[in-house]
Amino acid sequence: MHGEYKVPGGKLVVVDVEVRDGALRDVRVAGDFFLEPDEALFDINRALEGANADLPAQELAARIDAALPEGTVMFGLTSEAVGVAVRRALANATDWHDYDWQLIHEGPQSPALHMALDEVLTAEVAAGRRPPTLRVWEWESPAVIIGSFQSLRNEVDMESAARHGMTVVRRISGGGAMFVEPQSTITYSLYVPDSLVQGLSFADSYAYLDDWVLAALGDMGIKAWYQPLNDIATESGKIAGAAQKRMVGENGAVLHHVTMAYDIDADTMLEVLRIGREKLSDKGTKSAKKRVDPLRRQTGLPRTEVIDRMVASFRDRYGCSVGEVTEQELSRAQELAQSKFSSQEWTARVP
């Protein structure tokens, strides 16, 4: 069995392993990481040899840590990353390069239709009727998007939202509220088979699915990192938040979507969103305005160019062809946008 894991912000770890009588055998760890002393690689292999094949990544990492000689230096590699690569090998996880990716970047659409497209396209990937897809959103109107489990009245000042012409919709993924102004927001979704994230913890899958974005931002001069669970941050503040929805079943799929602040009207955001003190305190800041630092200021680039560079970075890494939402997908999404995502029953399902 063969497993690979690209450490977010680090190097590639590769594990080849067999399982006999419930134990790991013939373990071989490799990759483009740096490790001193050289002999530590064989200590890692020996630490994993004979381990119970059901051990989680953290326990495999503990075995490695206990076996490494004092003073071992790992660069671009962690013991837990090796454990993750083992779990991915045993789960027959796939890799980004195993797929023919498709890019969808179409004209502005309504907030409700965006919510519906996320549900429909994830289901299409799960059913095998659509290849893994990166979709870049364009917004028809300003909106507040609340998480699947958030309380509507606790999160949104509906009078202020109406006064600013903002549509309020609820998405199918968890997480916090998104404040969207069409030319001030960059949003994208990844629709991927669940085999791509096999062997990863829920938390690790966030950083794994957005490692390409961190590289793209780096190319634009922004040093960014994942701040667990679901924020992309820089030294100047948060620039993006991610959320996921998993469709389970024989052929599962993962929706992973991210909203990035290209620019932001912080005063309007604070009028519309009810951002509580508790939420701010766990971020270590007293002011919501200081929590988000827009990409426009950090890059000095037009929004369209930021998007183009992000897409180019994805294409350079994994390849992708230009696609579109099919007529059947659009018809189903339009139906859902009307019957579900525009309905008060769904939007206020958590009052």
Backbone torsions as a table, in degrees:
resi	resn	phi	psi	omega
1	MET	NA	144.9	-173.1
2	HIS	-126.3	129.8	178.4
3	GLY	-135.3	143.2	178.4
4	GLU	-129.6	146.2	177.3
5	TYR	-146.7	118.7	175.8
6	LYS	-87.7	112.2	179.6
7	VAL	-64.0	122.7	178.4
8	PRO	-53.5	121.1	-177.6
9	GLY	75.5	4.4	-176.9
10	GLY	-126.6	-141.7	-172.2
11	LYS	-115.3	174.3	-179.6
12	LEU	-85.4	132.6	175.1
13	VAL	-114.6	129.9	-178.2
14	VAL	-121.8	134.4	178.0
15	VAL	-129.9	129.0	169.5
16	ASP	-113.0	131.4	-172.0
17	VAL	-154.3	152.6	171.8
18	GLU	-117.4	159.6	174.9
19	VAL	-123.3	122.9	176.5
20	ARG	-132.8	128.6	-179.0
21	ASP	52.9	39.4	175.4
22	GLY	77.3	8.8	-177.9
23	ALA	-123.5	152.3	176.4
24	LEU	-73.0	131.7	179.7
25	ARG	-135.7	153.4	178.1
26	ASP	53.2	47.6	-178.2
27	VAL	-75.7	130.5	177.9
28	ARG	-134.0	115.0	179.1
29	VAL	-102.5	136.1	179.2
30	ALA	-147.6	178.0	177.0
31	GLY	153.1	-178.0	-178.6
32	ASP	-101.3	23.0	179.1
33	PHE	-80.0	177.1	176.7
34	PHE	-117.6	137.6	-174.5
35	LEU	-148.3	128.0	176.1
36	GLU	-131.7	137.2	-3.3
37	PRO	-74.9	165.1	-179.4
38	ASP	-54.3	-39.0	-175.0
39	GLU	-65.3	-15.0	-179.6
40	ALA	-62.7	-26.4	177.7
41	LEU	-60.7	-40.7	-179.5
42	PHE	-72.7	-28.8	173.9
43	ASP	-65.6	-37.2	177.5
44	ILE	-64.2	-47.2	179.6
45	ASN	-59.4	-44.5	-178.6
46	ARG	-66.3	-33.7	179.7
47	ALA	-65.0	-32.0	-177.9
48	LEU	-88.6	-24.1	-178.5
49	GLU	-60.5	124.6	178.0
50	GLY	85.4	-2.5	179.7
51	ALA	-67.6	150.1	176.1
52	ASN	-59.3	128.7	-176.4
53	ALA	-68.4	-11.5	179.8
54	ASP	-93.1	-2.5	-178.0
55	LEU	-64.6	137.2	176.0
56	PRO	-70.5	167.4	-176.0
57	ALA	-57.8	-37.8	-177.5
58	GLN	-64.7	-38.5	-179.7
59	GLU	-74.5	-33.3	173.5
60	LEU	-64.4	-39.6	178.1
61	ALA	-62.3	-39.5	179.4
62	ALA	-62.4	-38.8	177.4
63	ARG	-62.6	-40.9	179.8
64	ILE	-65.3	-46.7	-179.1
65	ASP	-58.4	-39.1	-178.8
66	ALA	-69.3	-23.6	-175.6
67	ALA	-94.4	-17.5	-175.4
68	LEU	-74.2	139.4	179.0
69	PRO	-67.4	152.5	179.6
70	GLU	-60.4	137.1	179.8
71	GLY	89.7	3.2	177.6
72	THR	-60.3	135.7	179.0
73	VAL	-116.9	125.8	176.6
74	MET	-118.4	129.0	178.5
75	PHE	-125.5	123.0	-175.6
76	GLY	78.0	13.6	-174.0
77	LEU	-149.7	144.9	170.5
78	THR	-134.2	158.4	178.3
79	SER	-63.4	-35.7	179.0
80	GLU	-67.3	-32.6	176.8
81	ALA	-62.4	-37.6	175.8
82	VAL	-63.8	-43.3	177.1
83	GLY	-59.4	-41.1	178.0
84	VAL	-63.8	-42.8	179.3
85	ALA	-62.0	-37.3	175.9
86	VAL	-63.2	-47.5	-179.2
87	ARG	-61.4	-38.5	179.1
88	ARG	-67.7	-36.0	176.7
89	ALA	-63.8	-45.6	-177.7
90	LEU	-68.6	-26.0	-179.5
91	ALA	-91.1	2.6	-176.9
92	ASN	55.3	43.1	-179.7
93	ALA	-66.0	149.6	176.6
94	THR	-94.5	172.8	-179.0
95	ASP	-120.8	158.7	178.6
96	TRP	-50.8	-39.7	-174.5
97	HIS	-78.0	-2.2	177.9
98	ASP	-79.4	-5.5	-171.4
99	TYR	-122.5	156.5	170.4
100	ASP	-97.8	99.1	-174.4
101	TRP	-74.6	149.8	176.0
102	GLN	-121.3	142.4	176.8
103	LEU	-109.1	130.6	172.0
104	ILE	-119.0	122.0	175.6
105	HIS	-143.5	93.6	-174.3
106	GLU	-110.9	-176.5	-175.6
107	GLY	-70.3	175.1	-177.1
108	PRO	-58.7	140.4	179.5
109	GLN	-135.2	160.6	-176.8
110	SER	-71.0	155.4	177.9
111	PRO	-55.6	-43.2	-179.3
112	ALA	-63.4	-38.1	179.7
113	LEU	-68.6	-36.8	175.6
114	HIS	-60.3	-43.1	178.9
115	MET	-60.5	-43.1	-178.2
116	ALA	-67.9	-40.2	178.9
117	LEU	-61.5	-38.0	177.3
118	ASP	-59.7	-43.1	-179.8
119	GLU	-67.7	-44.7	-175.9
120	VAL	-68.1	-47.0	-175.7
121	LEU	-69.2	-33.6	174.7
122	THR	-63.7	-43.1	178.9
123	ALA	-64.2	-35.5	179.6
124	GLU	-67.9	-38.5	176.0
125	VAL	-66.2	-42.1	178.3
126	ALA	-59.9	-36.9	-178.1
127	ALA	-80.9	-7.4	-179.8
128	GLY	80.8	10.2	179.8
129	ARG	-90.4	-8.7	179.4
130	ARG	-136.2	139.5	175.6
131	PRO	-73.5	164.2	173.5
132	PRO	-51.9	138.3	-167.5
133	THR	-137.3	140.2	168.2
134	LEU	-105.8	120.6	178.2
135	ARG	-116.1	124.4	174.3
136	VAL	-97.5	128.0	-176.2
137	TRP	-88.4	148.4	164.5
138	GLU	-124.9	135.1	-172.0
139	TRP	-98.4	133.0	178.9
140	GLU	-80.2	-28.2	-175.0
141	SER	-156.6	161.1	177.6
142	PRO	-67.1	151.3	-173.7
143	ALA	-156.7	159.9	166.0
144	VAL	-117.1	126.6	-179.3
145	ILE	-113.3	115.2	179.7
146	ILE	-98.7	153.9	-179.7
147	GLY	-69.9	160.5	-174.3
148	SER	-56.0	-30.9	-172.7
149	PHE	-111.4	8.9	-178.7
150	GLN	-82.1	150.2	174.2
151	SER	-79.3	126.1	-177.9
152	LEU	-59.6	-50.2	-175.6
153	ARG	-72.0	-26.8	177.8
154	ASN	-75.3	-24.5	-173.9
155	GLU	-99.9	-30.5	-169.8
156	VAL	-127.5	134.0	169.1
157	ASP	-87.1	98.5	-171.7
158	MET	-63.1	-34.3	178.8
159	GLU	-65.8	-43.0	178.2
160	SER	-66.8	-39.3	178.2
161	ALA	-60.5	-44.6	179.2
162	ALA	-64.3	-40.9	-179.1
163	ARG	-62.4	-33.1	179.8
164	HIS	-94.9	8.7	176.7
165	GLY	68.3	32.8	-176.2
166	MET	-101.2	127.6	173.6
167	THR	-79.0	138.6	177.3
168	VAL	-110.4	122.9	178.8
169	VAL	-133.4	160.8	178.2
170	ARG	-112.7	135.0	179.5
171	ARG	-95.6	174.9	-177.1
172	ILE	-89.5	-10.9	179.3
173	SER	-96.1	161.9	177.2
174	GLY	-79.3	-162.3	178.8
175	GLY	95.9	-171.4	-172.7
176	GLY	-94.2	179.8	-176.4
177	ALA	-75.2	145.6	176.8
178	MET	-111.5	130.8	176.1
179	PHE	-103.8	117.7	-169.7
180	VAL	-122.5	125.5	166.5
181	GLU	-121.7	129.8	-166.4
182	PRO	-48.9	-47.0	-176.4
183	GLN	-93.3	5.6	-179.0
184	SER	-114.2	5.4	-173.2
185	THR	-131.4	140.8	171.4
186	ILE	-120.0	120.8	-177.6
187	THR	-127.8	139.0	174.1
188	TYR	-144.0	157.1	175.9
189	SER	-126.2	144.0	167.8
190	LEU	-111.9	131.1	174.8
191	TYR	-114.9	110.8	-170.6
192	VAL	-132.7	149.9	172.2
193	PRO	-63.5	146.8	-178.2
194	ASP	-67.2	-15.5	176.9
195	SER	-63.9	-22.7	179.6
196	LEU	-68.1	-28.4	-177.6
197	VAL	-110.2	11.6	177.5
198	GLN	-59.8	138.8	179.6
199	GLY	87.0	-7.6	178.1
200	LEU	-99.2	143.3	170.7
201	SER	-68.5	162.4	178.0
202	PHE	-55.5	-44.6	-178.3
203	ALA	-65.3	-43.8	-178.1
204	ASP	-64.5	-29.4	-177.6
205	SER	-65.4	-28.4	178.0
206	TYR	-61.1	-54.3	-178.7
207	ALA	-64.8	-37.1	-178.7
208	TYR	-63.0	-42.8	-176.4
209	LEU	-75.9	-14.9	179.7
210	ASP	-116.7	14.6	178.4
211	ASP	-60.5	-34.5	179.1
212	TRP	-63.8	-32.5	179.8
213	VAL	-69.2	-40.2	177.7
214	LEU	-60.5	-39.2	177.5
215	ALA	-66.5	-41.9	179.2
216	ALA	-62.9	-42.5	177.4
217	LEU	-64.1	-38.8	177.8
218	GLY	-60.2	-39.0	177.8
219	ASP	-64.8	-23.2	177.6
220	MET	-94.4	10.1	176.0
221	GLY	88.4	13.6	-178.8
222	ILE	-110.6	120.0	174.1
223	LYS	-85.3	109.3	-175.4
224	ALA	-124.1	156.6	178.6
225	TRP	-149.0	163.6	176.1
226	TYR	-84.0	130.1	175.5
227	GLN	-110.7	105.6	-173.1
228	PRO	-54.6	144.8	3.9
229	LEU	-86.0	-36.1	-164.0
230	ASN	-140.4	24.8	177.9
231	ASP	-104.8	146.3	167.0
232	ILE	-105.6	122.7	-171.5
233	ALA	-126.7	160.4	172.5
234	THR	-131.3	177.7	178.0
235	GLU	-62.8	-23.4	-178.3
236	SER	-89.8	-11.0	179.4
237	GLY	138.2	179.9	179.5
238	LYS	-68.2	140.3	175.0
239	ILE	-121.8	-11.6	-177.5
240	ALA	-161.0	157.8	173.8
241	GLY	-134.7	144.6	-177.2
242	ALA	-117.7	160.0	174.5
243	ALA	-149.7	157.4	-178.6
244	GLN	-135.7	154.7	169.6
245	LYS	-137.8	130.7	179.8
246	ARG	-107.2	129.3	173.2
247	MET	-101.1	110.3	-175.4
248	VAL	-90.8	161.4	-179.5
249	GLY	146.8	-173.6	-179.2
250	GLU	-58.3	-40.3	175.9
251	ASN	-122.6	89.3	-176.4
252	GLY	-84.6	171.2	177.5
253	ALA	-150.4	160.4	-179.4
254	VAL	-123.3	129.9	168.4
255	LEU	-96.9	124.1	176.4
256	HIS	-128.5	114.3	-179.4
257	HIS	-127.6	151.5	-172.6
258	VAL	-134.5	136.1	172.5
259	THR	-114.3	125.8	-178.0
260	MET	-113.7	141.5	179.1
261	ALA	-89.4	101.2	172.8
262	TYR	-73.8	-43.8	173.6
263	ASP	-147.0	169.7	-179.1
264	ILE	-158.7	137.9	171.9
265	ASP	-94.2	90.0	-172.7
266	ALA	-64.4	-33.9	-179.0
267	ASP	-65.1	-45.7	178.1
268	THR	-64.9	-41.7	178.9
269	MET	-56.1	-43.3	-178.3
270	LEU	-70.6	-25.6	174.6
271	GLU	-71.6	-38.9	-171.7
272	VAL	-87.0	-40.5	-177.9
273	LEU	-94.7	137.9	174.9
274	ARG	-93.2	87.0	-176.4
275	ILE	-90.5	110.2	-174.1
276	GLY	-76.9	159.6	179.6
277	ARG	-62.9	-36.3	-178.3
278	GLU	-62.5	-41.2	-179.6
279	LYS	-65.1	-37.8	179.8
280	LEU	-73.3	-37.0	-174.6
281	SER	-64.5	-35.4	-178.9
282	ASP	-76.1	-6.0	174.5
283	LYS	-96.8	-3.0	177.4
284	GLY	75.7	28.3	179.6
285	THR	-141.7	151.3	-178.7
286	LYS	-97.1	-15.0	-174.5
287	SER	-122.6	128.1	177.9
288	ALA	-64.4	-31.5	-179.7
289	LYS	-61.9	-31.9	-177.0
290	LYS	-82.4	-7.7	-176.0
291	ARG	-78.4	-24.3	-175.1
292	VAL	-120.7	127.9	179.0
293	ASP	-121.8	108.2	-168.9
294	PRO	-64.0	152.3	178.8
295	LEU	-67.5	-29.6	-178.7
296	ARG	-57.6	-47.0	-179.2
297	ARG	-68.3	-38.8	-174.2
298	GLN	-76.8	-28.8	-178.5
299	THR	-101.3	-32.3	-173.2
300	GLY	71.4	14.0	-176.8
301	LEU	-106.5	151.1	172.3
302	PRO	-61.7	152.6	-179.3
303	ARG	-55.6	-43.4	-177.9
304	THR	-62.6	-35.5	-180.0
305	GLU	-72.2	-36.1	175.6
306	VAL	-59.3	-45.3	179.0
307	ILE	-63.1	-45.6	-179.3
308	ASP	-59.5	-40.4	-179.6
309	ARG	-69.8	-36.4	176.6
310	MET	-63.0	-47.4	-179.9
311	VAL	-62.5	-40.9	179.6
312	ALA	-62.8	-38.2	178.2
313	SER	-64.8	-42.6	177.5
314	PHE	-61.9	-45.9	-178.4
315	ARG	-63.2	-41.3	180.0
316	ASP	-63.1	-34.2	-178.3
317	ARG	-78.1	-47.9	-166.7
318	TYR	-122.8	-11.0	-174.9
319	GLY	74.1	145.0	173.1
320	CYS	-165.8	144.0	176.2
321	SER	-102.3	154.1	179.9
322	VAL	-78.3	127.7	179.4
323	GLY	-127.9	-165.4	179.8
324	GLU	-155.0	162.3	171.8
325	VAL	-70.7	127.7	-178.7
326	THR	-72.8	165.0	178.5
327	GLU	-60.1	-40.4	-180.0
328	GLN	-66.4	-42.6	178.4
329	GLU	-63.4	-43.4	-178.7
330	LEU	-65.9	-40.7	179.2
331	SER	-61.7	-44.9	179.0
332	ARG	-65.0	-41.3	-179.9
333	ALA	-65.6	-40.3	178.6
334	GLN	-63.2	-38.8	176.9
335	GLU	-63.0	-45.4	179.1
336	LEU	-67.1	-37.4	179.1
337	ALA	-59.1	-37.6	-179.4
338	GLN	-80.5	-49.1	-172.4
339	SER	-78.5	-28.5	-175.7
340	LYS	-113.9	-61.4	-167.6
341	PHE	-78.5	-11.2	173.1
342	SER	-101.2	-0.2	-175.1
343	SER	-87.7	144.9	176.1
344	GLN	-66.6	-30.7	179.4
345	GLU	-58.8	-43.1	-179.9
346	TRP	-78.2	-46.8	-175.2
347	THR	-61.9	-37.2	-179.0
348	ALA	-104.4	25.9	-177.0
349	ARG	-64.0	-29.1	165.0
350	VAL	-112.1	99.8	-169.5
351	PRO	-56.2	NA	NA
